[in-house]
Amino acid sequence: MASNPGPLYTFPWHSLGNLKYALFVPLVMHHVVPWWSDDTQGHFDDHMIIIATLRYIQMFLWQFVSRFNPISLRSRIQKKNIEFEQLDREDHWDDYIILQALLTSIAHRYLPGFQEMPAISAAGIVAMLLVHIGPIEFVYYWFHRALHHDFLWQRYHSHHHASFVTEAISGTVHPFMEHIAYTAIFSTSVMIPYLLGVHCLFIFYAYALGFDWLNALGHCNFEFLPSIFNSFPLKYLVYTPSFHSLHHSKVHTNYCLFMPIYDYMFGTYCSESGKTYQRASSTKQEDVPSPDVIFLAHAGPLAQMLHIPFISKSISSHKLTMQWWMYPLLPWMYALVPFIQFFGTHFENASAYVLREVGKGSGMRKVRCEQWAIARFAYQYVTKSTQPRITKLIEEAVLDADAKGCQVMGLGAFNKAWWINKGGDDIIRKYPKLRLRLVHGNTITAACVLHAIPDSTRKVFFTGCTSKVGRALAVRLAIIGKKVIMRTDSPSRFNMIVDDVRRYDVEGTAHKNLIRAKSMEAGTDADVWLVGKYLKDRDHKYLPKDSLALYFCFPPPNFVRNDVTYVNVGALKASKTRIEGLGNCMADLNRGVFHACHVGAIIHNLEGWTHHETGDVEYKQLDKVWAAAQKYGFRLPEEATRKIFSYLAKHPQAGGAKPKMVKVSVERASKDVKTINQEELRGRIDGGEQLLIIDHHVLDVSEFLSAHPGGEAIIKRYLGKDATSAVRGRVYNHSGSAFKMMNKYRLGKYVPSSPGSSFQK
């Protein structure tokens, strides 16, 4: 949003959501209702639909290329990732396509002489090019500079500049009033040939698609143009992605539409343009920072193809749910499976983010995390014929990560299945010289489940109880006095767990708390169900009435019964103050929520543990990893704790709201604010950290210095000082979006050492 939105800020159809696409219906009505329009108008409207479709396809290809790391990562201009706030703001990037298609159709219908035109006209094409190179580029340059005047900036154009790191679609994200003005300016490329009597159909295709191509070029955020575009004479005629990226980072420079010549002529050319181009275009693959932590996932259902960030960030920025429009795409997805299985290995850097650890003295440590994905689906992991190949793919991904300098690799879902690699043990034995640490993350998963169980629980019914997670949980629950009804068909595996309890239990009676169940009916009187194995729909009938089902299985169960409270306890939410650059959801989880095994790999790195976490889970380590997760700001998600407390409030017989660890999670999640006093702040500044105070909070602005629209100098002027008045009007009255962005850099709340003491303002 702009800091002070003006009239006609939003599009008229903004409230319609996806129903806005119904606005294309008038352009195809002539196929249904013959009297809707004559043949000439109907033929032209068909072309408008084709042009709109081609514009969507072109922008999808631009987005794919700019997000697909094997193509664009090395030459990225701005290295930061795009976060949820920007993705939401740019989700309606295509409004201009609808607007221009409708306005062009109306012009064709009502302007005299506009209806008759040849398919192509050389004179018309020349006129179009001359009009763009001359009047349009010139008028746009000065209009753009006017938009940066404080009055229009606050009401409109700051909306576009809220995207400091751009991508291809960012160039089309403007308020409605701006798009009206742009359409008026750019339409002269068609109207002048029309007035000269040389207009043709080809102009509509060429200008719309050519304009979009150049617009996406400037905003794609990776440099791929050859050096000739950074040399005379082309550097005056065509801009580069680096050139326009500086406009978004420096703001008051490089104003041109596509031709930099006007910036050279009127003194607004940024002197850093050439250096920025050289830096982005000359980066070598080995100069790309290596990830500290990699989590290796794989696709679950086929629809998860659409949830990959480089396919659609609009979809991947929300948790994966099947939408009605996805079902017609399933046959196409099935058709792609053989292709993926034959050619695909693993996708690197499918998503990336940075976790910040609050440090001492020298400041904070930042851990670069990435998620990779094996190019296989869940059903292929349980198909014997494909398992050997999958095992090999996992090993190749591990070796690749090791070669890149990764410190910890986590194994997700079936990538650590016992029948694949025995929880990672097979990989360690086969490659004993691995430098990275391999982590299955099952220890923290077990700890999550354990701390979600209400203290008052006396009896649990447990499916998936003999898995690595289940075994550790069963042992721990039995030793602390809970009855554990274990649904398993394997007497030998049950007896192994009984032997574990005998070995660890001092009093020697805890093993009696383990009861083997041969059917699901044994769980009809349990206080809580622990679902560690996929629960078939027909088995939900055995859940007690108004019961609590805590699940941590893959895939998750269907919520068959309305009276049962189903809670996902195999996930943790990261503290917003410690994570940056996250712009996609992890499969079916909400924003900022990670599978517990994913978190296991992160805390393994943060704690500096040097052992591999593979094979069986050691139940004595549950408290240790849980404490580490809490230390770094990971909590049970609010949705999970809310459901559990709601269940306990409605069922006093369950023991009341007394799940201590869950309660602590809720309290700490809402109070996860570090305090920094004056002495600590001075010490950290003396140690070289770049800190300042805004609204009683300490901010680390080290990574924002180079991206600040007003330049580094003005920020450096306030290092170690209270800059609140500066950002609230004394220097510049910053927008609401700017203040939201500032929150990402907060380290904690500033507390003066004594009443009235403060840093210099």
VENKA-V616267 format. One record per residue. PSI is psi as a letter, one per 30 degrees, with the letter a starting at -180 (999 if undefined). Layout:
psi
PSI
PSI
//
This chain:
psi
k
l
f
i
k
a
k
h
e
l
k
f
g
e
f
f
b
f
f
f
f
f
f
f
e
f
f
g
f
f
f
e
j
e
f
e
l
l
e
e
e
e
e
e
e
e
e
e
e
e
e
e
e
e
e
e
e
e
e
e
e
e
e
e
e
f
f
j
e
f
e
f
e
e
g
k
e
k
f
l
l
k
l
e
e
e
e
e
e
g
f
h
f
g
e
f
e
e
e
e
e
e
e
e
e
e
e
e
e
f
k
k
f
f
e
j
k
l
e
k
j
e
e
e
e
e
e
e
e
e
e
e
e
c
e
e
e
e
e
e
e
e
e
e
e
e
f
f
k
e
e
e
e
e
f
d
f
f
e
e
f
f
j
e
j
l
l
e
f
f
f
g
j
l
l
e
e
e
e
e
e
e
e
e
e
f
f
f
f
e
e
e
e
e
f
f
g
g
l
l
e
e
e
e
e
e
e
e
e
e
e
e
e
e
e
e
e
f
g
f
g
k
k
f
k
l
f
f
f
g
l
k
f
f
f
f
e
k
l
l
e
e
e
f
e
f
e
f
e
f
d
h
l
i
f
l
d
f
j
f
e
f
e
e
e
g
g
g
k
k
f
f
e
e
e
e
e
e
e
e
f
g
k
l
e
f
f
k
k
k
k
e
k
k
k
j
a
l
k
c
l
e
f
f
e
f
g
k
e
f
e
j
f
e
e
f
g
l
k
j
k
k
l
e
f
f
e
f
f
e
e
e
e
e
f
f
e
e
e
e
e
e
f
k
d
k
k
k
h
e
l
l
l
k
k
k
k
k
a
k
d
g
b
k
k
k
j
k
k
l
k
l
k
k
h
l
l
e
f
f
f
g
j
e
f
f
e
e
e
e
e
e
e
e
e
e
e
e
e
e
e
e
f
f
g
k
e
k
k
k
k
k
b
f
f
g
k
e
f
e
g
h
g
f
e
e
e
e
e
e
i
f
g
k
e
l
k
k
k
f
g
f
e
e
e
e
e
e
e
e
f
f
k
k
e
f
k
e
k
k
k
j
k
g
f
g
l
e
e
e
e
e
e
e
e
e
e
e
e
g
g
k
k
j
j
j
j
k
g
j
e
e
e
e
e
e
e
e
e
e
e
e
e
f
k
e
f
g
f
f
f
f
f
k
k
k
k
f
l
f
f
f
g
f
g
l
e
k
k
j
j
g
k
k
j
k
e
f
f
f
f
f
k
l
k
h
l
k
j
j
k
g
l
k
l
l
l
k
i
e
k
f
f
k
j
k
k
j
g
g
l
k
k
k
k
f
f
g
k
l
g
k
g
l
l
j
c
g
l
l
k
g
k
k
k
e
f
e
e
e
e
e
f
e
e
e
f
g
k
g
l
k
i
l
b
l
k
j
f
f
f
e
e
e
e
e
e
e
e
e
e
g
g
k
l
k
k
e
e
e
e
e
e
e
e
e
e
e
e
f
i
f
f
f
g
l
i
h
i
e
e
e
e
e
e
e
e
e
e
f
g
i
k
k
k
j
l
e
e
e
e
e
e
e
e
f
f
f
k
j
l
l
k
k
h
g
k
k
k
j
g
e
f
f
e
f
f
k
e
g
l
e
e
e
e
f
f
g
k
g
l
j
g
e
e
e
f
g
f
e
e
k
j
l
l
e
e
e
e
e
e
e
f
f
g
k
f
l
k
k
j
k
f
l
k
f
k
l
l
k
999
//
